[in-house]
Amino acid sequence: GGAMKLSIVLEWIDFYDSGKLEGKVDHTPKKLVDAETGEVSHHAVHAITGDQWIANVLDGSRDVVVFQYTSNCRPCRRVESLLNTVALQLSHVRSLKFVKVNLDTDSPPKGFRSDKVPSVQFFPANRKSLPEVYHSGKN
């Protein structure tokens, strides 16, 4: 599949977040089946550890949206909820993956850890060295 343009995703997020899509978006959670366990999940943003970063985020065959957060960050909860909704809506796009890393318990490889949370980064399939930072918190 063709690489998804970040601007389209962000425009969608903006429209969704502002409520302009209310009534047009199907809020019924899709049942996602985990490929490894076979279990049904309603979460499309998958938790990864620091050790899993390279295999997941730097996968050259996929565009990857990375959410970095901490447990006690209140704005992070809102961003995570929004991202999960976006990820569910875009779950049919096989070349796009959403992952999250809890900075309290894990750390991405050197150079990739965000110093502010919540942080949302977009790693295009063909350009992993320079991610686009969509949202960066203040703390």
Rosetta blueprint (number, residue, H / E / L):
1 G L
2 G L
3 A L
4 M L
5 K L
6 L H
7 S H
8 I H
9 V H
10 L H
11 E H
12 W H
13 I H
14 D H
15 F H
16 Y H
17 D H
18 S L
19 G L
20 K L
21 L L
22 E L
23 G L
24 K L
25 V L
26 D L
27 H L
28 T L
29 P L
30 K L
31 K L
32 L E
33 V E
34 D L
35 A L
36 E L
37 T L
38 G L
39 E L
40 V E
41 S E
42 H L
43 H L
44 A L
45 V E
46 H E
47 A E
48 I L
49 T L
50 G H
51 D H
52 Q H
53 W H
54 I H
55 A H
56 N H
57 V H
58 L L
59 D L
60 G L
61 S L
62 R L
63 D E
64 V E
65 V E
66 V E
67 F E
68 Q E
69 Y E
70 T L
71 S L
72 N L
73 C L
74 R H
75 P H
76 C H
77 R H
78 R H
79 V H
80 E H
81 S H
82 L H
83 L H
84 N H
85 T H
86 V H
87 A H
88 L H
89 Q H
90 L L
91 S L
92 H L
93 V L
94 R L
95 S L
96 L E
97 K E
98 F E
99 V E
100 K E
101 V E
102 N E
103 L L
104 D L
105 T L
106 D L
107 S L
108 P L
109 P L
110 K L
111 G L
112 F L
113 R L
114 S L
115 D L
116 K L
117 V L
118 P L
119 S E
120 V E
121 Q E
122 F E
123 F E
124 P L
125 A L
126 N L
127 R L
128 K L
129 S L
130 L L
131 P L
132 E E
133 V E
134 Y E
135 H E
136 S E
137 G L
138 K L
139 N L
